Amino acid sequence: MNKSFFLAGLFLLPGLASIGAAPLTESTFTEIIRDAKVVAAADKSVVPARTNMVFQAPDRVRTGAASRVEMTAPDKTITRIGANTIFTFEAGGRSIQLEKGSILFHAPAGVGGGTIQYHGTSAAVLGTTMICAVLPDGSFKILDLEGLVKVTLKNGISIVLKAGQLIIVPPDGNELHDPEFFNLGKVISRLVLVVGFSQPLSSLPLILATIQQQQHDFADGTVEYVVDFNQAVFGLEIVYRDMNPGLPYPPETPDHTMFPVTPVHP
């Protein structure tokens, strides 16, 4: 589907955010790997981020090369930030402003969801796990890891992403292609934002259930085409397969070792 409309805003939401939901204006650093800094909005001073430190809007988080951070909000919303990323929470709401890099965002059902914004494109979710990344050319990539995500242009045209689908919004916002399926079971084990932390992602059981359903869809022909592995992970940080031998998979998931084990770089 090619639509020649200016993409002033793009909304990804499986439902409307709860009225009166607690603002997502602070979160605690629950894990820091290598280099992460907090840049104060008031005077631009920079301090190293520390585990158990509370981060508050409108300050910014900045990660370095080969670095990553996990943050947990009081309502258990999880934000994981990849390498070379700059972002902040916007004061008074549940929005994240992404300047560059990559973010995994999971809001438990019922807490009010959240929005990731990048250059006029908004990715808003409720009870869903997704990854958003700014690609080298300025495109905005979204992967739906579990739940339904509705993509709506400001003119009302919308697309619903199913779990295991991805979409890329071009830098100029003049085209919106059909979403494409990727093999969730093959990709999850390699994504740094999923498996690159000491504790399992809180929504991992939901993702594993989605993998099971997707494998059934593959078997019965409901899903006939998926993008290849390199397309699916392009622009995202991946790890060697054998770095995560303990990650559980459902029996239906095929062998993951058939894929290249060399990290993919943008």
BANU-544353 format. One record per residue: x, y, z of N, C-alpha, C, O in turn. Coordinates in steps of 0.2 Angstrom, whole numbers, padded with zeros to 4 digits, always signed. Layout:
// residues N
XYZXYZXYZXYZ ...
// end
This chain:
// residues 266
+0004-0006+0000+0000+0000+0000+0004+0006+0000+0008+0008+0005 +0005+0010-0005+0008+0016-0006+0004+0022-0006-0001+0023-0010 +0004+0026-0001+0000+0032+0000+0004+0038+0000+0009+0039+0004 +0003+0043-0005+0006+0049-0005+0003+0054-0001+0000+0059-0003 +0004+0054+0006+0001+0059+0010+0007+0061+0015+0012+0057+0016 +0007+0067+0017+0012+0069+0022+0010+0066+0028+0005+0067+0031 +0015+0063+0031+0014+0060+0038+0016+0064+0043+0021+0064+0046 +0011+0068+0045+0012+0073+0051+0012+0070+0057+0015+0072+0062 +0008+0064+0058+0008+0061+0064+0006+0053+0062+0002+0052+0058 +0009+0049+0066+0007+0042+0065+0006+0039+0072+0010+0040+0076 +0000+0036+0073-0002+0033+0079-0002+0026+0079-0005+0023+0075 +0001+0022+0084+0001+0015+0084-0002+0013+0091+0001+0014+0096 -0008+0011+0091-0012+0010+0097-0017+0004+0096-0021+0005+0092 -0017-0001+0101-0022-0006+0101-0028-0004+0104-0033-0008+0105 -0028+0002+0107-0034+0005+0111-0032+0012+0113-0026+0014+0113 -0037+0015+0116-0035+0022+0118-0032+0022+0125-0034+0017+0129 -0028+0026+0126-0025+0026+0133-0030+0028+0138-0035+0032+0137 -0029+0025+0144-0034+0026+0150-0034+0033+0152-0029+0036+0153 -0040+0036+0153-0041+0042+0155-0039+0042+0162-0040+0038+0166 -0035+0048+0164-0032+0048+0171-0026+0044+0172-0024+0043+0178 -0023+0041+0167-0017+0036+0168-0012+0041+0171-0011+0046+0170 -0008+0037+0176-0002+0041+0179+0003+0043+0174+0005+0039+0169 +0005+0049+0174+0010+0052+0169+0017+0048+0170+0019+0045+0175 +0019+0046+0164+0026+0043+0163+0031+0048+0163+0035+0049+0158 +0032+0051+0169+0037+0057+0170+0043+0055+0174+0048+0059+0174 +0043+0049+0177+0049+0047+0180+0050+0039+0180+0045+0036+0179 +0056+0037+0180+0058+0030+0180+0064+0028+0183+0069+0033+0183 +0065+0022+0186+0071+0021+0190+0076+0017+0185+0074+0012+0182 +0082+0018+0185+0087+0014+0182+0088+0007+0185+0090+0007+0191 +0086+0002+0182+0086-0004+0185+0092-0009+0183+0094-0013+0186 +0095-0007+0177+0101-0010+0175+0104-0005+0170+0101-0002+0166 +0111-0005+0171+0115+0000+0166+0121-0004+0164+0125-0007+0168 +0122-0005+0158+0128-0009+0155+0132-0004+0151+0130-0001+0146 +0138-0003+0154+0143+0002+0151+0141+0009+0152+0141+0011+0158 +0140+0013+0147+0140+0020+0147+0133+0023+0147+0130+0022+0141 +0130+0026+0152+0124+0030+0151+0124+0036+0156+0127+0036+0161 +0122+0042+0153+0122+0048+0156+0116+0052+0156+0111+0050+0152 +0115+0056+0161+0109+0060+0162+0111+0067+0160+0115+0070+0164 +0107+0070+0156+0109+0077+0154+0103+0081+0157+0097+0081+0155 +0105+0086+0161+0100+0090+0165+0097+0095+0160+0100+0098+0156 +0090+0096+0160+0087+0100+0155+0088+0108+0157+0089+0112+0153 +0089+0109+0164+0090+0116+0166+0096+0119+0164+0096+0125+0162 +0102+0115+0165+0108+0118+0164+0113+0114+0159+0119+0116+0159 +0110+0109+0157+0114+0104+0152+0120+0101+0155+0124+0098+0152 +0120+0101+0162+0125+0097+0165+0124+0090+0164+0119+0087+0163 +0130+0086+0165+0130+0079+0163+0132+0075+0169+0138+0076+0172 +0128+0070+0171+0131+0066+0177+0130+0058+0174+0125+0057+0171 +0134+0054+0177+0133+0047+0175+0127+0044+0178+0125+0046+0184 +0123+0040+0174+0117+0037+0177+0120+0031+0182+0125+0028+0181 +0116+0030+0187+0118+0025+0192+0112+0020+0193+0106+0022+0193 +0113+0014+0194+0107+0009+0196+0104+0012+0202+0107+0014+0207 +0097+0011+0202+0092+0014+0207+0092+0021+0207+0088+0024+0212 +0095+0025+0203+0094+0032+0202+0087+0033+0199+0086+0030+0194 +0084+0038+0201+0077+0040+0198+0078+0045+0193+0081+0051+0194 +0076+0044+0187+0076+0049+0181+0070+0052+0181+0064+0049+0181 +0070+0059+0180+0064+0063+0179+0064+0067+0173+0069+0070+0171 +0058+0068+0170+0057+0073+0164+0058+0080+0167+0057+0081+0173 +0061+0084+0163+0062+0084+0156+0070+0082+0154+0072+0084+0149 +0073+0080+0159+0080+0078+0158+0081+0073+0152+0076+0069+0151 +0087+0072+0150+0088+0067+0144+0092+0061+0146+0097+0062+0150 +0091+0056+0143+0096+0050+0144+0100+0049+0138+0097+0050+0132 +0107+0048+0139+0111+0047+0133+0115+0041+0134+0119+0041+0139 +0115+0036+0130+0119+0030+0130+0125+0031+0125+0125+0034+0120 +0130+0027+0127+0136+0027+0123+0136+0021+0118+0132+0017+0118 +0142+0020+0115+0143+0014+0111+0143+0007+0115+0145+0007+0120 +0140+0002+0112+0139-0004+0115+0136-0004+0122+0138-0008+0127 +0132+0001+0123+0129+0002+0130+0121+0001+0130+0118+0001+0124 +0118-0001+0135+0111-0001+0136+0109+0000+0143+0113-0001+0147 +0102+0001+0143+0099+0003+0150+0092+0000+0150+0089+0000+0145 +0091-0002+0156+0084-0003+0158+0081+0001+0163+0084+0003+0168 +0075+0004+0162+0072+0008+0167+0065+0005+0168+0061+0003+0164 +0063+0006+0175+0056+0003+0177+0052+0009+0180+0055+0012+0185 +0046+0010+0178+0042+0015+0181+0038+0012+0187+0038+0006+0187 +0035+0017+0191+0032+0014+0197+0026+0009+0195+0024+0005+0199 +0023+0010+0189+0018+0006+0187+0020+0000+0183+0016-0004+0180 +0027-0002+0183+0030-0007+0180+0031-0007+0172+0032-0012+0169 +0029-0001+0170+0031+0000+0163+0039+0000+0162+0043+0003+0166 +0041-0004+0157+0048-0005+0156+0050-0001+0149+0047-0002+0144 +0056+0002+0150+0059+0005+0144+0066+0003+0144+0070+0004+0149 +0068+0000+0138+0075-0002+0137+0078+0002+0132+0075+0003+0126 +0084+0004+0133+0087+0009+0128+0093+0006+0125+0097+0003+0129 +0094+0006+0119+0100+0003+0116+0106+0008+0115+0105+0013+0118 +0111+0006+0112+0117+0010+0111+0116+0016+0107+0111+0016+0103 +0120+0021+0109+0120+0028+0105+0113+0030+0104+0111+0032+0099 +0109+0031+0110+0102+0033+0110+0102+0039+0114+0105+0040+0119 +0097+0044+0112+0096+0050+0116+0088+0050+0116+0085+0050+0111 +0085+0051+0123+0078+0051+0123+0076+0055+0130+0081+0055+0134 +0070+0057+0130+0068+0059+0137+0060+0058+0137+0057+0057+0132 +0058+0058+0143+0050+0058+0145+0048+0065+0144+0051+0070+0146 +0042+0066+0141+0039+0072+0141+0035+0074+0147+0032+0069+0150 +0036+0080+0150+0032+0081+0157+0025+0081+0156+0022+0084+0151 +0021+0078+0161+0014+0079+0161+0010+0073+0157+0004+0073+0157 +0014+0069+0154+0010+0064+0150+0014+0057+0150+0017+0055+0155 +0012+0053+0145+0016+0046+0145+0019+0046+0138+0019+0041+0134 +0023+0051+0136+0026+0051+0130+0034+0051+0131+0037+0054+0136 +0037+0048+0126+0044+0047+0126+0046+0051+0119+0044+0049+0114 +0051+0055+0120+0054+0059+0114+0060+0055+0112+0065+0056+0116 +0060+0052+0106+0066+0049+0104+0070+0053+0099+0067+0055+0094 +0076+0055+0100+0080+0059+0096+0084+0054+0091+0085+0056+0085 +0087+0049+0094+0091+0044+0089+0091+0038+0093+0091+0038+0099 +0093+0032+0090+0094+0026+0093+0088+0021+0093+0084+0021+0088 +0087+0017+0098+0082+0012+0098+0080+0011+0105+0083+0012+0110 +0073+0009+0106+0070+0009+0112+0065+0003+0112+0061+0002+0107 +0065-0001+0117+0060-0006+0118+0055-0004+0123+0057-0001+0128 +0049-0004+0122+0044-0001+0127+0038-0006+0128+0035-0009+0124 +0037-0007+0135+0032-0012+0137+0028-0009+0142+0030-0007+0147 +0021-0007+0141+0017-0005+0146+0012-0011+0148+0008-0013+0143 +0012-0013+0154+0007-0018+0156+0000-0016+0154-0002-0010+0155 -0005-0020+0153-0012-0019+0152-0015-0015+0158-0014-0017+0163 -0018-0010+0156-0022-0006+0161-0018+0000+0164-0021+0003+0168 -0012+0001+0163-0008+0007+0166-0009+0013+0162-0006+0018+0164 -0011+0013+0156-0012+0019+0152-0007+0019+0146-0007+0024+0142 -0003+0014+0144+0000+0014+0138+0006+0019+0138+0009+0021+0143 +0008+0021+0132+0013+0026+0131+0014+0028+0124+0012+0024+0120 +0018+0033+0123+0019+0035+0116+0027+0036+0115+0030+0039+0119 +0029+0034+0109+0036+0036+0107+0035+0040+0101+0032+0039+0096 +0039+0046+0102+0038+0051+0096+0045+0052+0093+0050+0052+0096 +0045+0053+0087+0051+0054+0083+0049+0058+0077+0046+0056+0072 +0051+0065+0076+0050+0069+0071+0043+0069+0068+0042+0068+0062 +0038+0070+0073+0031+0070+0071+0028+0064+0070+0022+0064+0069 +0031+0058+0071+0028+0052+0071+0027+0049+0078+0032+0050+0082 +0021+0047+0079+0020+0045+0086+0018+0037+0086+0014+0035+0082 +0021+0034+0091+0020+0027+0092+0017+0026+0098+0020+0026+0103 +0010+0025+0099+0007+0024+0105+0004+0017+0106+0001+0015+0102 +0005+0015+0112+0003+0008+0113-0001+0007+0120+0000+0011+0124 -0004+0002+0121-0008+0000+0127-0007-0007+0128-0010-0011+0124 -0004-0009+0133-0003-0016+0135+0001-0020+0129-0002-0026+0127 +0006-0017+0126+0009-0020+0120+0017-0019+0121+0019-0015+0124 +0020-0024+0118+0028-0023+0118+0030-0022+0111+0028-0026+0106 +0034-0017+0110+0036-0015+0104+0043-0012+0104+0046-0010+0109 +0047-0012+0098+0053-0009+0098+0053-0004+0092+0050-0005+0087 +0055+0002+0094+0056+0007+0089+0063+0009+0088+0067+0010+0093 +0065+0011+0082+0072+0012+0080+0072+0017+0075+0069+0017+0070 +0077+0022+0076+0079+0027+0070+0084+0024+0066+0089+0022+0068 +0083+0023+0060+0087+0019+0055+0092+0024+0053+0091+0030+0053 +0098+0022+0050+0103+0027+0047+0101+0032+0043+0103+0038+0043 +0096+0031+0038+0093+0036+0034+0088+0040+0037+0085+0044+0033 +0086+0039+0043+0081+0043+0046+0074+0040+0046+0070+0043+0049 +0074+0034+0043+0067+0031+0044+0066+0029+0051+0070+0028+0055 +0059+0027+0052+0057+0025+0059+0054+0018+0058+0050+0017+0055 +0058+0013+0062+0056+0006+0061+0052+0004+0067+0054+0006+0073 +0047+0001+0067+0043-0002+0072+0042-0009+0071+0040-0012+0066 +0044-0013+0077+0042-0020+0077+0037-0022+0082+0038-0019+0088 +0032-0025+0081+0027-0027+0086+0029-0034+0088+0028-0039+0085 +0030-0035+0095+0032-0041+0098+0027-0045+0101+0027-0051+0101 +0022-0041+0103+0016-0045+0105+0010-0040+0106+0011-0034+0107 +0004-0042+0105-0002-0037+0105-0003-0035+0098+0001-0036+0093 -0009-0031+0097-0011-0028+0091-0009-0020+0091-0009-0017+0097 -0006-0018+0086-0004-0011+0086-0008-0007+0079-0007-0010+0074 -0012-0002+0081-0015+0001+0075-0011+0007+0073-0010+0012+0077 -0009+0007+0067-0006+0013+0064-0011+0017+0060-0014+0015+0055 -0011+0024+0062-0016+0028+0059-0013+0035+0057-0009+0038+0061 -0014+0037+0051-0011+0043+0049-0016+0048+0051-0022+0047+0053 -0014+0055+0051-0019+0060+0053-0025+0061+0049-0030+0064+0051 -0024+0059+0043-0030+0059+0038-0035+0053+0039-0040+0053+0036 -0034+0049+0044-0038+0044+0046-0037+0037+0043-0040+0032+0045 -0032+0036+0038-0030+0030+0035-0026+0026+0041-0022+0029+0044 -0028+0020+0041-0025+0016+0047-0023+0009+0044-0026+0006+0040 -0018+0006+0048-0016-0001+0047-0015-0004+0054-0013-0001+0058 -0017-0010+0054-0016-0014+0061-0010-0018+0060-0011-0023+0056 -0005-0017+0064+0000-0022+0064-0002-0028+0069-0004-0027+0075 -0001-0034+0067-0001-0040+0071+0005-0041+0074+0011-0039+0072 +0005-0045+0080+0011-0047+0083+0016-0051+0078+0013-0055+0074 +0022-0049+0077+0026-0052+0072+0026-0049+0066+0029-0051+0061 +0024-0042+0066+0024-0038+0060+0029-0032+0061+0029-0030+0067 +0032-0029+0056+0035-0023+0056+0033-0019+0051+0031-0021+0046 +0035-0012+0052+0034-0007+0047+0039-0002+0047+0042-0001+0053 +0041+0001+0042+0046+0006+0042+0043+0013+0039+0040+0012+0033 +0043+0018+0042+0040+0025+0040+0046+0028+0037+0051+0030+0040 +0046+0030+0031+0051+0034+0027+0053+0041+0031+0048+0043+0034 +0059+0043+0030+0060+0050+0033+0056+0055+0031+0054+0060+0035 +0054+0056+0024+0049+0061+0022+0042+0060+0024+0038+0065+0023 +0040+0054+0026+0033+0053+0028+0028+0053+0022+0022+0054+0023 +0031+0052+0016+0026+0052+0010+0024+0045+0008+0019+0045+0004 +0026+0040+0011+0024+0033+0009+0023+0029+0015+0027+0030+0020 +0018+0025+0015+0017+0020+0021+0016+0014+0017+0010+0012+0014 +0020+0009+0018+0020+0003+0015+0016-0002+0019+0015-0001+0025 +0014-0007+0016+0010-0013+0020+0015-0015+0025+0021-0016+0024 +0013-0017+0031+0017-0020+0036+0019-0027+0033+0016-0030+0029 +0025-0030+0036+0027-0036+0034+0028-0041+0040+0030-0038+0045 +0027-0047+0039+0029-0052+0044+0036-0053+0045+0040-0054+0040 +0038-0055+0051+0045-0057+0052+0044-0063+0057+0039-0064+0060 +0049-0068+0056+0049-0074+0061+0051-0072+0068+0057-0071+0069 +0046-0071+0072+0047-0068+0079+0051-0073+0083+0056-0071+0086 +0050-0080+0082+0054-0085+0086+0061-0084+0084+0066-0086+0088 +0063-0083+0078+0070-0083+0076+0073-0076+0078+0079-0076+0079 +0070-0071+0078+0072-0064+0079+0073-0063+0087+0078-0060+0089 +0069-0065+0091+0069-0063+0098+0075-0065+0101+0078-0061+0105 +0078-0071+0100+0084-0074+0103+0090-0069+0102+0095-0070+0105 +0089-0065+0097+0095-0061+0095+0095-0054+0096+0100-0050+0095 +0089-0051+0098+0089-0044+0099+0091-0042+0106+0089-0045+0111 +0096-0038+0106+0099-0036+0112+0094-0033+0117+0095-0034+0123 +0089-0029+0115+0085-0026+0119+0080-0031+0122+0076-0029+0127 +0080-0037+0120+0076-0042+0123+0080-0047+0128+0078-0048+0133 +0086-0049+0125+0090-0054+0129+0096-0051+0132+0100-0055+0135 +0098-0045+0131+0104-0042+0133+0104-0040+0140+0108-0035+0141 +0100-0042+0144+0099-0039+0151+0099-0045+0156+0098-0051+0154 +0101-0044+0162+0102-0049+0167+0095-0053+0169+0095-0058+0171 +0090-0049+0169+0083-0052+0170+0079-0052+0164+0079-0048+0160 +0075-0057+0164+0070-0058+0158+0065-0052+0157+0063-0049+0162 +0064-0050+0151+0059-0045+0150+0052-0047+0153+0050-0053+0152 +0049-0043+0157+0043-0045+0160+0037-0047+0155+0033-0051+0158 +0037-0045+0149+0032-0047+0144+0034-0053+0140+0031-0055+0136 +0040-0057+0142+0042-0062+0138+0037-0068+0138+0037-0071+0133 +0033-0070+0143+0028-0075+0142+0023-0073+0137+0021-0078+0133 +0021-0067+0136+0017-0065+0131+0020-0065+0124+0016-0067+0119 +0026-0064+0124+0030-0064+0117+0030-0072+0115+0029-0074+0110 +0032-0076+0120+0032-0083+0119+0026-0086+0117+0026-0090+0112 +0020-0084+0120+0014-0086+0118+0012-0084+0110+0009-0088+0106 +0015-0078+0109+0014-0075+0102+0018-0080+0097+0016-0081+0091 +0024-0082+0099+0028-0086+0095+0024-0092+0093+0024-0095+0088 +0021-0095+0098+0018-0102+0097+0012-0101+0092+0011-0105+0088 +0008-0095+0093+0003-0094+0088+0005-0093+0081+0003-0095+0076 +0011-0089+0081+0014-0088+0074+0016-0094+0071+0015-0095+0065 +0019-0099+0075+0021-0105+0072+0015-0109+0069+0016-0113+0064 +0010-0109+0073+0003-0112+0070+0001-0109+0064-0001-0112+0059 +0002-0102+0063+0000-0099+0057+0004-0101+0051+0002-0101+0046 +0011-0102+0053+0015-0104+0048+0013-0111+0045+0013-0112+0039 +0012-0115+0050+0010-0122+0048+0004-0123+0044+0003-0127+0040 -0001-0119+0046-0008-0119+0042-0008-0115+0036-0014-0115+0033 -0003-0111+0035-0003-0107+0029-0006-0100+0029-0007-0097+0025 -0008-0098+0036-0011-0092+0037-0006-0086+0035-0008-0081+0032 +0000-0088+0037+0006-0083+0035+0011-0087+0030+0014-0092+0032 +0011-0084+0024+0015-0088+0019+0022-0084+0018+0027-0088+0015 +0023-0078+0019+0029-0074+0018+0031-0071+0024+0027-0067+0027 +0038-0071+0025+0041-0067+0030+0047-0064+0027+0050-0067+0023 +0049-0058+0030+0055-0055+0027+0061-0059+0030+0060-0063+0035 +0067-0059+0027+0072-0063+0029+0075-0060+0036+0074-0054+0038 +0079-0064+0039+0082-0062+0045+0086-0055+0045+0084-0051+0050 +0090-0054+0040+0094-0048+0040+0089-0042+0039+0091-0037+0042 +0084-0043+0035+0079-0037+0034+0076-0036+0041+0075-0030+0043 +0074-0041+0044+0070-0040+0051+0074-0036+0056+0072-0032+0060 +0081-0038+0056+0085-0035+0062+0089-0029+0059+0093-0026+0063 +0089-0027+0053+0093-0022+0051+0091-0015+0055+0085-0014+0056 +0097-0012+0057+0096-0006+0061+0095-0007+0068+0095-0003+0072 +0095-0014+0070+0094-0016+0077+0101-0019+0080+0104-0022+0076 +0102-0019+0086+0108-0023+0089+0106-0030+0090+0101-0031+0093 +0110-0034+0088+0109-0042+0089+0115-0045+0093+0121-0042+0093 +0114-0050+0096+0119-0054+0099+0121-0061+0096+0117-0063+0092 +0126-0064+0098+0128-0070+0096+0123-0075+0099+0121-0074+0105 +0120-0080+0095+0115-0085+0097+0117-0088+0104+0113-0089+0108 +0124-0090+0104+0125-0094+0110+0127-0090+0116+0129-0093+0122 +0126-0084+0116+0126-0080+0122+0120-0080+0126+0120-0078+0132 +0115-0083+0124+0108-0084+0127+0105-0091+0127+0100-0092+0125 +0109-0096+0130+0107-0103+0129+0101-0104+0133+0097-0109+0132 +0100-0100+0139+0094-0101+0143+0088-0099+0142+0083-0100+0145 +0087-0095+0136+0081-0092+0134+0076-0097+0132+0077-0101+0128 +0070-0098+0135+0065-0103+0134+0062-0102+0127+0060-0096+0125 +0060-0107+0124+0056-0107+0118+0051-0112+0118+0052-0118+0120 +0045-0111+0114+0040-0116+0114+0043-0122+0109+0047-0120+0105 +0040-0128+0110+0042-0133+0105+0042-0132+0098+0045-0135+0094 +0037-0128+0096+0035-0127+0089+0041-0122+0086+0041-0122+0080 +0045-0119+0090+0050-0115+0087+0055-0119+0084+0058-0123+0087 +0057-0117+0077+0062-0121+0074+0069-0119+0076+0070-0114+0080 +0074-0123+0074+0081-0122+0076+0083-0115+0074+0082-0112+0069 +0086-0111+0079+0089-0104+0078+0096-0104+0075+0098-0099+0072 +0099-0109+0075+0106-0109+0073+0107-0109+0065+0113-0108+0063 +0102-0109+0062+0103-0109+0054+0104-0102+0052+0106-0101+0046 +0104-0097+0056+0105-0090+0054+0112-0088+0056+0115-0091+0060 +0114-0083+0052+0121-0080+0053+0122-0078+0061+0117-0075+0064 +0128-0079+0063+0129-0077+0070+0133-0071+0071+0135-0069+0076 +0134-0068+0065+0138-0062+0065+0133-0056+0067+0128-0055+0063 +0135-0051+0072+0131-0046+0073+0130-0042+0067+0134-0040+0063 +0123-0039+0066+0122-0035+0060+0122-0028+0062+0120-0026+0067 +0126-0024+0058+0127-0017+0060+0123-0013+0055+0123-0015+0049 +0120-0007+0057+0117-0003+0052+0122+0000+0046+0120+0003+0042 
// end
